[in-house]
Amino acid sequence: MRKIIKLVIIIFILGFIFNAPSFVLSQNEEKINSQVKDLNNEIQAQKTKIEKIQEKQKIYSDKIREKQKEQASLVNQIYILENRLAKAELDIETVGIEIDRINLEIKKVNLEIAAKNEEIEKEKKHISNILNLIYRENQVSALEIILLNESLADFLNQVKYLEDTNKEVASSLDLLKEYKKSLENDQVDLDKKNKELASAKADLESKKLALSGEKDNKAVVITQARNSEKEYQKLLAQAKAEQEQAVADIVGLEKAVRAKITQLSGGKLEFNDNGLIWPVEKNVITAYFHDPDYPFRYIFEHPAIDIRAGQGNSLKAAASGYVARAKDAGRGYSYIMIVHGDGLSTVYGHVSKIYVKEDEYVVQGQTIGAVGGTPGTNGAGSLTTGPHLHFEVRLNGIPVNPLEYLP
């Protein structure tokens, strides 16, 4: 009789074990769902903020393009720069909100990971309890079980219960596998969010540098023109003349140098480098190829990318080739042009120092000069917007987007 009572107690405990986890889990799920819902609401609020800022950014961009179509004047240029400055400040605000949003996403994923780990531990304990009871039950021989039961029907019912218990173990194991897979997916998502956060932080630093550049641009225009429309128009004409002369020289010299190489070597110049390398350390690009927001687009299309670089930083050859031009224009626009194989050539503008000579062969990575661009310094030229490298890539004399050739 005692053994029968003991068996009934074991069966009761098993029943409690089967039912308890689902009750605890439902409470836990309800708590998690509530927290996740709150986080999702916060995330959506951040997205809404970004959308509103983007609407403002579009307004500033439209104003800039509208003014760029008008006749160039000091008033127009200052208006454009003020709008670019306002847009840059919005860029920083946008990235800041994006960082907050990603942090909320990370918090949500961490919450889900913690919940999954908790579920896994509970299910492990659940399985352990079942296995312990099965083990104890299996210590009783089949003959003892038959003798403990008053009828064959009772015995068969007990066997059926043990079979159901085994099924419960199998089901719990399946749940563990599901939790584990879900946990692995959450962890992959968390890694992705962390990378997004690192990228957003780097973008924020870039935006801050761009904002600093916009402030410098405005100060340069006002200082150089000295609030005089006549002086400003003079600077515009000078900058346009410098650019047109440089373009004419580049196109003509490239043809001449290639013809000269063919005559001397009896063949064309081979491009043996493993692609192009960055002529200065890869960092913030302040103006893109044919950039619609380029401050002086009404004078000429921007045929290059502008790469932020400190005044006097080393300048390296992006690929091996012959120096077709090494123009030192004093306080005017100084540049270096190198002719490579496969119809490619590169141009390096706003050069404060030149270390190579025309017709000299240079190898990829060789230091060919120093970067410039600070207003009023050697090689900067008219209306420069601060220290940077103006970098062009040309294919058969025609400007192409450098970013399509750089690693």
N, C-alpha and C positions, 0 to 999 in steps of 0.2 A: 504493500500500500504506500509506503514512504517513497518507494522508487517511482510509483505512478505519479504521486504528488510532485516529486522532483521533476519528472518529465513534463508535466503540465506547466510548471514554473518556467522551465527552459523554453517551451513553446511560446509562452506569454512574453518572455524577454525577446525572443526572436521577432515576434510580431511588433513589439515596441520599437526594436531597432529598424525594422523595415519602414515603419511609418514616421519615426522621428526626424530623419534627415530631410524628408521632403517638406516637413513643417518648418524646420529651421531654415532650410534653403529658400523657401518662399518668402520668409521674413527678410532674409538677407538680400534676396533679389529685389524686393520692394524698396529697401533702403538704397541699394545701388542705383536702381532705376530713377529714384527721386533725385539722387546726387547728380547722376548723368544728365537728367533732364534740366536741372539747374545750370549745369556747365554748358549744355547745348544752347540754352537761352542766352547765356553770356557770350558764347562764341558767335551766335547769330547777331547779337547786338554789335559786336566788333566788326562783323562783316558789313552791317548796315552803315556804320560809321565810315568805313573805307569807301563804300559806294558813293556816299555823299561827298566825301573829299575828292573822289575821282571826277565827280560832276563839276566841282569847282576848278579842278586842274584843267579840264577840257575848256572851260570858259577862258582861263588864262592863255592856253595854247591857241585858241581861236583869236584872241585879241592880238597875240604876238604875230600870227600869220597875216592878220588884217593890216597891221602897221607895216609889216615887211613889204607889202605890196605898194605902199605909198612912197612918194619921193623921199629919198634919204635926207634926214635932217638931224640936228643935235637933239631936238625935242623928241622926235620919233625914237631915236636910239635910246635915250634915257627911259622913255616909256616902255620900250621893249625890255630893257634890262630890269626895270622895276617889276614887270610882270614875270620875267624869268626868275627873279629873286623870290617873289611870292610863290611861284610854282615849286621852287626848290624847297621852300619851307614846308609846303604841303607834302612834298615827297617825304621829308623827314617825319612828319606827323603820321603819314600813311604807314611807313615802315615800323614806327613805334607801336602803332595799333596792331599791326601784323604780328609783331613780337609778342604782344599781350595775348593775341588770339592763339598763337602757337603754344604759348605757355599753358593756356587753358586746355588745349588739346592734349598736351603732355600730362597735365594733371588728371584729365579724364582717363587716358590710357593707363596711367599708373594705378588709378582707382580700380579699373577693370582687371588689371594684372593681380592686384592684391585680392580682389574678390575670387578670381580663378584659383589662386593659390589656396585660399581658404576653403573653397569647394573641394579641391583636390585632397587636402588634409582630412576633411570631414569624410569624404568617400573612402579614403584609405582606412580610417578608423572604423567606419561602417563595415568594410570588408573584413578587417581584422577581427572584429567582434563575431561576425558570422562564422568565420573560419574556426575561431576558438571553440564556439559552441558545436560546430560540426565535428571537430576533432574529439571533443568530450563524448559526443553521442556515438561516434564510431568506435570508442573504446568498449562499448557494450556489444557483446556478440549477438548474432542473429537469433540464437536459441534463447538468450536472456530476454531479448526484445519480445519474442513470441510468448515467453512465460509471463512477462510483465503485463501483457495485454489479456483481457478477459475473453476476447473473441478475435477471430481472424480478420473481421472487418476493422476492428480497432488497429490491428497491426498494419493492414493495408493503408489505412488513413495516415498512420505515422510515416510509412515509407513514402507516400505521396507528398507529405509535408517536407520530408528531407529532399525529395526531388525538386520541389518548388524552391527550397533554400539554395540548392545548387544553381538553379536558374537565376536567383537573385544575385548570387556572386558574379555570374557571367554578365548580367545586366550592369552591375556596378563597375565591372572591369571595362565595359564598353563606354560607360560614362567617363571614367578616368581618361580613356583615350581621347574622347571628345574634348574634355577640359584641357588636356595637354596640348592638343592641336590648336585649340582656340587661344591658349596662353602663348604658344609660339607665334601665332599670327599677331597677337597684341604686342609682343616684344619686337617683331619686325616693324610694326607700325610706329612703335616708340622710337626705334632707331631712325626711322624716316623723319619723324617730327623733330628729333634732336638735330639732324642734319639741316632741316629747313630752318631751325632756329639759328644755327651757326651761320648759315647763308644770309639770313635776314639781318643778323648783327653786323656782318661784313658789309652788307648793302647799306646799312645805316651809316657806317663810317664813311662809305663812298659818297652818300648823299650829303653828309656834313661837309666833306671836302668840296663837293660841287657847290654847296651853298656859300662856302668861303670864296670859291672862285667867282661866283656871281657877284658877290659884294666887291671883290677886287675889280671885276669888269666895269662895274658902274663907277667906281672911284677912278679907274684909268681914263674912261671916256670923259668924265667931268674935268679931271685934272689936265689931261692933254689938250682938250679943246678950250679949257679955261672959260667955259660958258660962252664961248664966242662961236656963233654959227659960221662965220667966215673961216676961222681957224679950223673948225671941224670939217668943213667941206674940203679944205686944203689937205687935211690928213686922209680923208676918204680917197681923194684923187691920187695921192701918193701911194696909198695901200693898193689901190686898183692897178696903178702903173707897175708897181713892184711885182704883183702877181702875174699880170699879163706878160711881162718881160721874162719872168721865171718860166712860165709855161712855154713860151716861144723858144727859149734856150734849151729847155729839157727835150722838147720834140726834135729840134734840129740836131742837138748834140748826140742824142741816142742813135740816130741814123748814121751820123758821121763816125762815131766810135765803132759801131758794128761793121761798117764798111771797111774801116781801117784794120780791124781785127781779121776780117776775111782776107784782106790783101796781104797782111803780114804772115798769117798762119796757113792760108790756103783753105781754111774751113771755118765753120761757125763756132761761136763760143759755147762750150758745153756747160750745162747746169749740173754740177756734180754734188751739190750739197743735199743734205737730207731735209729738204724744205727750207722755209725761212725760220729764223728765230726772232724773238722780241729784241729790238734794238736797245731798249731800256727795260728795266724791270717791269713785268706785267702788273699793272695796277689800274687806277681809275682812268677811264676814257672820258674826256670832258667834251668832246665833239665827235660825232660819227661821220662816216662817209655819206656825203650829200645830206647832211643832217638838216631836217626842215626847221629846227630851232637854232641853227647856227646864227650867232648875233650879227654877222656881216654878210648874210646870204644875198642881200640885195646888191652887193658888189660883185660877188662871184660864188658859184657853187663850191662847196667844200669838197675838194678831191682827195681827201685824206682822213685819217683819224688823228685826233689830238690826244696824246698820252701824257698824263700829269707826270712831271719829273722835276726834281729840284735843280735850281740854277747851278750849273757847273758839273752836274752828274755826268759820268762817262757815257759815251754814245758808241755803240758797237755796230759793225756791219751785219745786216740781217742775212746776207749770203755772200759767197765769194764772187768777185768780179772786178771790173776795171772802173776806176774813178773817172767819170766823164766830166764832172764839174765839181769844183771846190771853191765856191764863191764867197769871199769875205767882203761884205758890203759895209763894213764899219758899223755904224749904228742902224744901218738899213737891214733888209731881210737877207740873212746869210744862209746858205744851204749847201748840202753835198748830194751829188747824184752818182749812183753806182749802177753800171750795166752788167746784167747777169746773162746766163744762157736761157734757152727756151723762150726768148722774147720778153723776159722780165727785166724790170729795172726798179730801183727804189730811190726815194728822195727823202732827205732828212732836213727839215726846216727849223728855223730859229736856233741856229748853231752859234754858240758863243765863242768856241775855239775849234780850229780845224787842224788835225794832225796828219793829214794825207795830202798828196799832190795829184793833180790831174794826170791821167794815163798810168797811174800807179795801180798795180794789182794788189787787192786786199783779200784776206781770207775771212771766212765766216767767223764772227765773234771777235774780230780784231777791233781794238779801240780806234775809232776814226776821228773823234772829236769830243766836244762837251756840249751838253744841252744848255739852252738859254731861254729867252722869252720874257724875262723880267723887263717891264717897260723902261726905256731909256738906256738899256745896256747893249753891248756889241751883239749884232746879229738878230736883235729882237724884231726890228722893223716897225712900221707904223701900226697903231691901234692893236698891239699885241695884248692878250688878255691874261698875262701872267706866265710864270715858268712852266713850259711843257715842250713836248716834241711834236712837231707836225710831220707825220709819217705817211708817205705815199707809196703805193705799189702800182706800177704801170705794166700793161701787157700790150706789146707792140705799139707803145707810145700812148695808149689810152688808159686813163686812170680806172682802176678797179678797186673793189672793197678789200682793204688789207686784211680784215678779219677772216676772209675766206682762204687766206694763205698762211696765216699765223697759227701756231699750235694752240 
